[in-house]
Amino acid sequence: MTALPVGAERVRDALARGGAGLRILVHAGAPELALGLVRQVAPQALVSGYDRYEGFAAHLAEARPDICLSYRFGPDYPRAALVEGPHAPAYVHVAGTGFDHLLPFDPARLLVCNSAGFQGPVMADFALAGIYAINLRLATF
């Protein structure tokens, strides 16, 4: 069994107790959409949101999150602040299917996970629709 990163065991144990003592940051374009759900899962945690790339390092220094739920991607993503900075969290959950925008990171210091497979049912529907479209020759209509 692989050892958890520094601080990750404390986070895991705190989540089992309803989030007591945890600081959770939701980094999203509209963080308020996820804040209520996070508060339901971890009612005793201190939950905050942030919606920009600019000033993210300063916000991390102020919020000092144990967990960051990241719904943001893009070329200006503040990777260094999130994975290398002095106030980097112990966990980062990327709400997409990949986390290559966070590479490289030290797995002994940071646990990164993502939502792999969450688009599976939609992609299956899309593939089936494509097959139907070809078989029915919809392009000829």
Buried (B, 14 or more C-beta within 10 A) or exposed (E): EEEBBEBBEBBEEBBEEEBBBBBBBBBBEEBEEBBEEBBEEBEBBBBBBBBEBEEBBEBBEEBBBBBBBBBBEEEEBBBEBBBBBEBBBBBBBBBBEEBEBBEEBEEEBBBBEBEEEEEEEEEEEEEEEEEEEEEEEEEEE
